[in-house]
Amino acid sequence: MIEWSAEDLMIRDAVRDWIDAEVRPNLDALDSGELPPYDLLRGLYKTFGMDEMARSSFRSRLDKERAGEPSRADDDRPGGGNAAMSMLPVIELCKVAPGLVSAMGVSLGLAAGTIMKRGTAEQKERWGLDLLTLDKVGAWAITEPNSGSDAFGGMQATARKVGDEYVINGSKTFITNGPYADTIVFYCKLDDGRPARDREILTFVLDRGMPGLDQTRPLRKMGLHSSPTGELFLNDVRAGEDRLLAAGSGGGKESAKQNFVTERAGVAAMALGVIEECLKLSVDYARKRELWGQRIGDFQLIQLKLARMEVARLNVQNLVFRHVEMQRQGRTPTLAEASAMKLYSAQAASEVAMEAVQLFGGNGYMSEYRVEQLARDAKSFQIYAGTDEIQVTHIARDLLSR
Ligand SMILES: Cc1cc2nc3c(=O)[nH]c(=O)nc-3n(C[C@H](O)[C@H](O)[C@H](O)COP(=O)(O)OP(=O)(O)OC[C@H]3O[C@@H](n4cnc5c(N)ncnc54)[C@H](O)[C@@H]3O)c2cc1C
């Protein structure tokens, strides 16, 4: 694949028109955190029939599973695995408000994705469908104050078996959608007396309002304000076996690792949106801004910035196209490939956006010109879904293990 098809471009233009009409006028409210993103995202889903597509693919996936036929992991994604239909809205939304994609991606890809991979048919019916249609908001909670990059080793949240139930205690931080989530996929360790590092990882599905579960208000942060991030506190939350996600090989740890690959490859599409927008805004500005009787685009140091942005755009676009092509062939990137995609494209988006701020001079530092928001938002790509440093370790570990 070297280009989007004519049909892809029609989808892109329709999404772009919707974003211009619905998202751009709300950017200030989104970036101040005053407007949670969920009604806008539901509007996107309804406008493009993605809620209905999700509903019908959910039904056919469950029917297949009940009939004993294998289903593909992306059967219940909007467009049933049509890469353009899932990638183009991500790219277009990230030109304007990358947080919308984080909020949506965590709810659909991580919360619903884990339930659809590891849940029983009853659990999928109970929680999966409402998440996949965006009727409900999902969160996916691993990170704790003392265990970020060492997520499983340092995990302190516990579940203790008492009769037929588990009693869960612990806290989570930096949880996307945490403040508003209706459904929370929660990771903790079975408290069975073994040393903490050797304990089994369990995954529960929790509902907003359960006794002992406290979801905080959004944390104040640097950027990505259109994706609310919060803390969770659990004090003797009682969960029955019906809330335990037990299916899937390798348990909670392995399933979380499988999510890394999808999430990391997705960051490349997000980065592409930021890069394309920053490049477009920078070229426009370099043409219009005049100093010393000439446009700043005639200065070689400005040209170097534009050239580097174009190199980054081409490289990240190639990664995205390669990923689309692999999806079409039903191939999944290796951990090293997905981590390399994330490492490169997150750094590229962050650098391009910061260079755009520089190119705009004082105006770049002002919100009105938009590049400062994209720079603040893009920085998060280098931290969540594994920091840059962790991508390096995962790439090397995967390569060395072969
Ligand atoms: C906006 C946002 C949204 C998030 N959403 C979620 C969510 O929905 N669910 C969730 O569970 N988590 C979420 N996170 C948490 C995120 O995954 C963690 O912040 C991330 O994994 C890093 O962990 P940490 O913040 O504890 O940093 P730490 O692990 O404390 O890292 C501190 C520094 O040490 C470096 N470091 C750590 N280990 C190594 C090593 N082995 N070698 C070299 N350097 C190392 C790191 O790269 C970093 O520079 C989110 C974070 C952010 C910022």
The ligand as a MOL file (V3000), in Angstrom:
LIG
                    3D

  0  0  0     0  0            999 V3000
M  V30 BEGIN CTAB
M  V30 COUNTS 53 58 0 0 0
M  V30 BEGIN ATOM
M  V30 1 C -1.8950 10.5980 29.9230 0
M  V30 2 C -1.6490 9.2500 30.5180 0
M  V30 3 C -2.6390 8.2640 30.4320 0
M  V30 4 C -2.4210 7.0030 31.0060 0
M  V30 5 N -3.4400 6.0620 30.9640 0
M  V30 6 C -3.2790 4.8760 31.6160 0
M  V30 7 C -4.3580 3.9230 31.6890 0
M  V30 8 O -5.4270 4.1360 31.1240 0
M  V30 9 N -4.1630 2.7750 32.3930 0
M  V30 10 C -2.9890 2.5000 33.0370 0
M  V30 11 O -2.8960 1.4410 33.6500 0
M  V30 12 N -1.9480 3.3840 32.9920 0
M  V30 13 C -2.0590 4.5710 32.3150 0
M  V30 14 N -1.0280 5.4780 32.2670 0
M  V30 15 C 0.2070 5.1710 32.9780 0
M  V30 16 C 1.4060 4.9370 32.0790 0
M  V30 17 O 1.3020 3.6950 31.4480 0
M  V30 18 C 2.6520 5.0940 32.9720 0
M  V30 19 O 2.7460 6.4540 33.3240 0
M  V30 20 C 3.9010 4.6310 32.2700 0
M  V30 21 O 3.8850 3.2510 32.0550 0
M  V30 22 C 5.1640 5.0010 33.0610 0
M  V30 23 O 5.0720 4.6280 34.3960 0
M  V30 24 P 5.4020 5.7070 35.5330 0
M  V30 25 O 4.6090 6.9210 35.2220 0
M  V30 26 O 5.1950 5.1060 36.8590 0
M  V30 27 O 6.9330 6.0460 35.3490 0
M  V30 28 P 8.1260 5.2140 35.9940 0
M  V30 29 O 7.9500 3.7700 35.6930 0
M  V30 30 O 8.3010 5.6230 37.4080 0
M  V30 31 O 9.3690 5.7380 35.1620 0
M  V30 32 C 10.1810 6.8560 35.5400 0
M  V30 33 C 11.3200 6.9690 34.5110 0
M  V30 34 O 12.1560 5.8130 34.5960 0
M  V30 35 C 12.3010 5.2370 33.3050 0
M  V30 36 N 12.4790 3.8010 33.4280 0
M  V30 37 C 11.6660 2.9250 34.0580 0
M  V30 38 N 12.1490 1.6670 33.9390 0
M  V30 39 C 13.2860 1.7530 33.2040 0
M  V30 40 C 14.2530 0.8090 32.7240 0
M  V30 41 N 14.1090 -0.5020 32.9490 0
M  V30 42 N 15.2840 1.2720 31.9950 0
M  V30 43 C 15.4190 2.6020 31.7350 0
M  V30 44 N 14.5580 3.5380 32.1650 0
M  V30 45 C 13.4970 3.1240 32.8800 0
M  V30 46 C 11.0000 5.6020 32.5880 0
M  V30 47 O 11.1320 5.4930 31.1980 0
M  V30 48 C 10.8150 7.0320 33.0720 0
M  V30 49 O 11.6150 7.8920 32.3090 0
M  V30 50 C -1.2000 6.7260 31.6740 0
M  V30 51 C -0.2020 7.7220 31.7340 0
M  V30 52 C -0.4290 8.9560 31.1640 0
M  V30 53 C 0.6660 10.0030 31.2640 0
M  V30 END ATOM
M  V30 BEGIN BOND
M  V30 1 1 1 2
M  V30 2 1 2 3
M  V30 3 2 2 52
M  V30 4 2 3 4
M  V30 5 1 4 5
M  V30 6 1 4 50
M  V30 7 2 5 6
M  V30 8 1 6 7
M  V30 9 1 6 13
M  V30 10 2 7 8
M  V30 11 1 7 9
M  V30 12 1 9 10
M  V30 13 2 10 11
M  V30 14 1 10 12
M  V30 15 2 12 13
M  V30 16 1 13 14
M  V30 17 1 14 15
M  V30 18 1 14 50
M  V30 19 1 15 16
M  V30 20 1 16 17
M  V30 21 1 16 18
M  V30 22 1 18 19
M  V30 23 1 18 20
M  V30 24 1 20 21
M  V30 25 1 20 22
M  V30 26 1 22 23
M  V30 27 1 23 24
M  V30 28 2 24 25
M  V30 29 1 24 26
M  V30 30 1 24 27
M  V30 31 1 27 28
M  V30 32 2 28 29
M  V30 33 1 28 30
M  V30 34 1 28 31
M  V30 35 1 31 32
M  V30 36 1 32 33
M  V30 37 1 33 34
M  V30 38 1 33 48
M  V30 39 1 34 35
M  V30 40 1 35 36
M  V30 41 1 35 46
M  V30 42 1 36 37
M  V30 43 1 36 45
M  V30 44 2 37 38
M  V30 45 1 38 39
M  V30 46 1 39 40
M  V30 47 2 39 45
M  V30 48 1 40 41
M  V30 49 2 40 42
M  V30 50 1 42 43
M  V30 51 2 43 44
M  V30 52 1 44 45
M  V30 53 1 46 47
M  V30 54 1 46 48
M  V30 55 1 48 49
M  V30 56 2 50 51
M  V30 57 1 51 52
M  V30 58 1 52 53
M  V30 END BOND
M  V30 END CTAB
M  END
